[in-house]
């Protein structure tokens, strides 16, 4: 893999920003970097395009950022804000004329197969049924020659996956990274990391915890994602240590 380009399709938490019914300054902000769709990312290698998660905003994200090819999907976990756009993969089935492999841990794949049971058991004839092949993964695996390493982390009481591809890793929805996973994240050039809000949270890193984790890993470029309306882009950006930035919708990172 000679080159990797990451596009942050969404940098927001489960409710997105602005939040329905909220009149706080961030939700009313005109700054486009304070407007956040649900978290996901597109990884473009010199061989394939890999999508991380399929949030409810996936159609909007793909139209906005002109995504026309998805060769595989990596699922971090089964929460609604990370999976409910899965049906929109059928547009890529139509474009590409083939099924799309999707990867996750055993629990996540089980939930996907339950929620989207009509993928394999259509309730009616006709119409477009997505063609997605779900795969349970525990160890590093290859996608069209691209090596993908699942990184187990904890999201409250749930073990979920981050993913590492070469010198890049995406670690979302976590409040604890076990020592063996920290070791698997050594030597990165770029890290996208969960940093939900300013105040502590029971299932996510807050900003202070994310900064400390980034410092421990000594990654040269770190981008914080899954941000709620606690985070005003310009004000918080001014306070971050060197090499650390807030992600935003449409951010492009070249590795």
KEVOMI-735451 format. One record per residue (C-alpha): residue in one letter; x, y, z. Coordinates in nm, 3 decimals, always signed. Example, Ala and Ser with C-alpha at 12.3 -4.5 7.8 and 13.67 -1.06 7.14 Angstrom:
<margus>
  type       xx       yy       zz
     A   +1.230   -0.450   +0.780
     S   +1.367   -0.106   +0.714
</margus>
This chain:
<margus>
  type       xx       yy       zz
     X   +0.000   +0.000   +0.000
     X   +0.177   +0.313   -0.124
     X   -0.080   +0.572   -0.024
     X   -0.381   +0.605   +0.205
     X   -0.633   +0.888   +0.200
     X   -0.886   +0.919   +0.481
     X   -1.202   +1.126   +0.444
     X   -1.398   +1.190   +0.763
     X   -1.756   +1.152   +0.641
     X   -1.902   +1.230   +0.983
     X   -1.745   +1.350   +1.309
     X   -2.050   +1.371   +1.535
     X   -2.192   +1.173   +1.820
     X   -2.510   +0.961   +1.807
     X   -2.745   +1.261   +1.800
     X   -2.540   +1.456   +1.547
     X   -2.482   +1.830   +1.577
     X   -2.699   +2.035   +1.580
     X   -2.909   +1.828   +1.816
     X   -3.286   +1.828   +1.762
     X   -3.449   +2.098   +1.974
     X   -3.125   +2.245   +2.111
     X   -3.056   +2.620   +2.101
     X   -2.705   +2.619   +2.246
     X   -2.438   +2.833   +2.071
     X   -2.276   +2.532   +1.901
     X   -2.607   +2.400   +1.768
     X   -2.690   +2.751   +1.636
     X   -2.341   +2.807   +1.498
     X   -2.293   +2.900   +1.133
     X   -1.944   +2.751   +1.132
     X   -1.964   +2.440   +0.908
     X   -1.710   +2.264   +1.131
     X   -1.967   +2.272   +1.412
     X   -2.217   +2.081   +1.195
     X   -2.153   +1.710   +1.246
     X   -2.312   +1.406   +1.087
     X   -2.283   +1.071   +1.265
     X   -1.932   +0.924   +1.273
     X   -1.784   +0.733   +0.979
     X   -1.483   +0.746   +0.751
     X   -1.377   +0.642   +0.402
     X   -1.031   +0.493   +0.350
     X   -0.899   +0.511   -0.006
     X   -0.591   +0.303   -0.084
     X   -0.421   +0.262   -0.419
     X   -0.626   -0.059   -0.454
     X   -0.965   -0.025   -0.286
     X   -1.208   +0.193   -0.089
     X   -1.296   +0.080   +0.263
     X   -1.582   +0.231   +0.463
     X   -1.578   +0.239   +0.842
     X   -1.937   +0.201   +0.971
     X   -2.265   +0.283   +0.796
     X   -2.438   +0.553   +1.003
     X   -2.794   +0.672   +0.942
     X   -2.646   +0.968   +0.749
     X   -2.456   +0.748   +0.502
     X   -2.657   +0.847   +0.191
     X   -2.614   +1.217   +0.269
     X   -2.242   +1.169   +0.336
     X   -2.181   +0.978   +0.012
     X   -2.363   +1.241   -0.193
     X   -2.187   +1.528   -0.019
     X   -1.837   +1.383   -0.060
     X   -1.895   +1.211   -0.396
     X   -1.832   +0.856   -0.278
     X   -1.888   +0.629   -0.578
     X   -1.713   +0.309   -0.473
     X   -1.719   +0.094   -0.158
     X   -1.528   -0.234   -0.170
     X   -1.561   -0.333   +0.196
     X   -1.704   -0.216   +0.528
     X   -1.541   -0.236   +0.871
     X   -1.788   -0.223   +1.159
     X   -1.674   -0.092   +1.496
     X   -1.987   -0.210   +1.680
     X   -2.362   -0.251   +1.652
     X   -2.504   +0.072   +1.797
     X   -2.766   +0.245   +1.583
     X   -2.552   +0.545   +1.491
     X   -2.294   +0.310   +1.338
     X   -2.507   +0.062   +1.143
     X   -2.848   +0.195   +1.041
     X   -2.733   +0.319   +0.700
     X   -2.641   -0.034   +0.595
     X   -2.933   -0.054   +0.350
     X   -2.776   +0.228   +0.147
     X   -2.497   -0.008   +0.045
     X   -2.735   -0.137   -0.222
     X   -2.656   +0.174   -0.428
     X   -2.298   +0.051   -0.446
     X   -2.419   -0.298   -0.536
     X   -2.597   -0.142   -0.834
     X   -2.293   +0.067   -0.933
     X   -2.040   -0.211   -0.893
     X   -2.244   -0.517   -0.986
     X   -2.123   -0.724   -0.691
     X   -2.179   -0.792   -0.323
     X   -1.983   -0.607   -0.053
     X   -1.798   -0.783   +0.230
     X   -1.848   -0.641   +0.580
     X   -1.640   -0.726   +0.887
     X   -1.687   -0.703   +1.262
     X   -1.674   -0.897   +1.586
     X   -1.913   -1.184   +1.654
     X   -2.166   -0.980   +1.849
     X   -2.178   -0.700   +1.592
     X   -2.224   -0.938   +1.299
     X   -2.501   -1.122   +1.486
     X   -2.687   -0.794   +1.543
     X   -2.643   -0.689   +1.180
     X   -2.777   -1.021   +1.054
     X   -3.077   -0.990   +1.288
     X   -3.165   -0.628   +1.214
     X   -3.109   -0.668   +0.841
     X   -3.245   -1.021   +0.808
     X   -3.428   -0.920   +0.489
     X   -3.092   -0.901   +0.311
     X   -3.098   -1.281   +0.288
     X   -3.469   -1.345   +0.350
     X   -3.656   -1.087   +0.140
     X   -4.010   -1.016   +0.262
     X   -4.134   -0.954   -0.091
     X   -4.032   -1.012   -0.450
     X   -3.885   -0.724   -0.645
     X   -3.714   -0.414   -0.520
     X   -3.349   -0.369   -0.437
     X   -3.216   -0.589   -0.160
     X   -2.860   -0.509   -0.050
     X   -2.601   -0.777   -0.113
     X   -2.371   -0.773   +0.188
     X   -2.153   -1.064   +0.302
     X   -2.094   -1.048   +0.678
     X   -1.769   -1.189   +0.821
     X   -1.671   -1.239   +1.185
     X   -1.307   -1.140   +1.239
     X   -1.083   -1.170   +1.543
     X   -0.733   -1.166   +1.395
     X   -0.569   -0.951   +1.124
     X   -0.718   -1.015   +0.780
     X   -0.675   -0.909   +0.419
     X   -0.921   -0.714   +0.206
     X   -0.811   -0.729   -0.158
     X   -0.449   -0.734   -0.047
     X   -0.485   -0.463   +0.218
     X   -0.394   -0.580   +0.568
     X   -0.650   -0.482   +0.835
     X   -0.584   -0.527   +1.207
     X   -0.882   -0.527   +1.447
     X   -0.800   -0.343   +1.770
     X   -1.025   -0.450   +2.063
     X   -1.119   -0.159   +2.292
     X   -1.391   -0.110   +2.552
     X   -1.702   +0.105   +2.508
     X   -1.848   +0.087   +2.857
     X   -1.918   -0.286   +2.904
     X   -1.895   -0.364   +2.532
     X   -1.581   -0.482   +2.360
     X   -1.577   -0.302   +2.025
     X   -1.322   -0.271   +1.746
     X   -1.090   -0.001   +1.632
     X   -0.897   -0.077   +1.314
     X   -0.539   -0.029   +1.201
     X   -0.425   -0.019   +0.840
     X   -0.052   +0.038   +0.804
     X   +0.046   +0.361   +0.981
     X   -0.316   +0.471   +1.037
     X   -0.573   +0.370   +1.301
     X   -0.935   +0.460   +1.372
     X   -1.048   +0.412   +1.733
     X   -1.400   +0.532   +1.799
     X   -1.651   +0.483   +2.082
     X   -1.419   +0.384   +2.364
     X   -1.340   +0.474   +2.722
     X   -1.063   +0.218   +2.780
     X   -0.787   +0.075   +2.562
     X   -0.631   -0.238   +2.716
     X   -0.251   -0.266   +2.729
     X   -0.226   -0.517   +2.443
     X   -0.431   -0.287   +2.220
     X   -0.218   +0.011   +2.318
     X   +0.084   -0.189   +2.202
     X   -0.093   -0.264   +1.872
     X   -0.130   +0.114   +1.824
     X   +0.240   +0.194   +1.861
     X   +0.428   +0.341   +1.567
     X   +0.132   +0.513   +1.401
     X   +0.160   +0.821   +1.185
     X   -0.208   +0.917   +1.209
     X   -0.477   +0.831   +1.466
     X   -0.846   +0.922   +1.470
     X   -0.965   +0.889   +1.830
     X   -1.289   +0.923   +2.027
     X   -1.319   +1.245   +2.234
     X   -1.689   +1.286   +2.301
     X   -1.709   +1.599   +2.516
     X   -1.548   +1.808   +2.792
     X   -1.714   +1.638   +3.090
     X   -1.637   +1.274   +3.178
     X   -1.861   +1.005   +3.029
     X   -1.921   +0.642   +3.127
     X   -1.860   +0.492   +2.781
     X   -1.644   +0.742   +2.590
     X   -1.317   +0.924   +2.636
     X   -1.372   +1.286   +2.716
     X   -1.132   +1.537   +2.561
     X   -0.883   +1.528   +2.850
     X   -0.864   +1.147   +2.845
     X   -0.825   +1.144   +2.466
     X   -0.539   +1.394   +2.484
     X   -0.363   +1.186   +2.751
     X   -0.403   +0.869   +2.544
     X   -0.265   +1.044   +2.236
     X   +0.033   +1.168   +2.439
     X   +0.105   +0.817   +2.566
     X   +0.095   +0.674   +2.213
     X   +0.317   +0.957   +2.078
     X   +0.137   +0.972   +1.744
     X   +0.252   +1.272   +1.535
     X   -0.095   +1.351   +1.398
     X   -0.411   +1.288   +1.603
     X   -0.767   +1.388   +1.514
     X   -1.050   +1.373   +1.768
     X   -1.394   +1.258   +1.654
     X   -1.743   +1.152   +1.775
     X   -1.790   +1.505   +1.907
     X   -2.101   +1.635   +2.079
     X   -2.222   +1.996   +2.104
     X   -1.994   +2.046   +2.405
     X   -1.715   +2.099   +2.154
     X   -1.700   +2.437   +1.980
     X   -1.456   +2.385   +1.697
     X   -1.259   +2.709   +1.697
     X   -1.239   +2.758   +2.074
     X   -1.129   +2.401   +2.151
     X   -0.889   +2.389   +1.856
     X   -0.692   +2.680   +2.004
     X   -0.637   +2.482   +2.327
     X   -0.515   +2.152   +2.181
     X   -0.150   +2.044   +2.207
     X   +0.071   +2.048   +1.899
     X   -0.008   +1.765   +1.659
     X   -0.365   +1.724   +1.787
     X   -0.671   +1.857   +1.606
     X   -1.046   +1.820   +1.601
     X   -1.183   +1.620   +1.312
     X   -1.465   +1.772   +1.111
     X   -1.698   +1.653   +0.838
     X   -1.512   +1.651   +0.508
     X   -1.163   +1.649   +0.660
     X   -0.916   +1.476   +0.425
     X   -0.597   +1.323   +0.566
     X   -0.320   +1.184   +0.348
     X   -0.083   +0.924   +0.489
</margus>
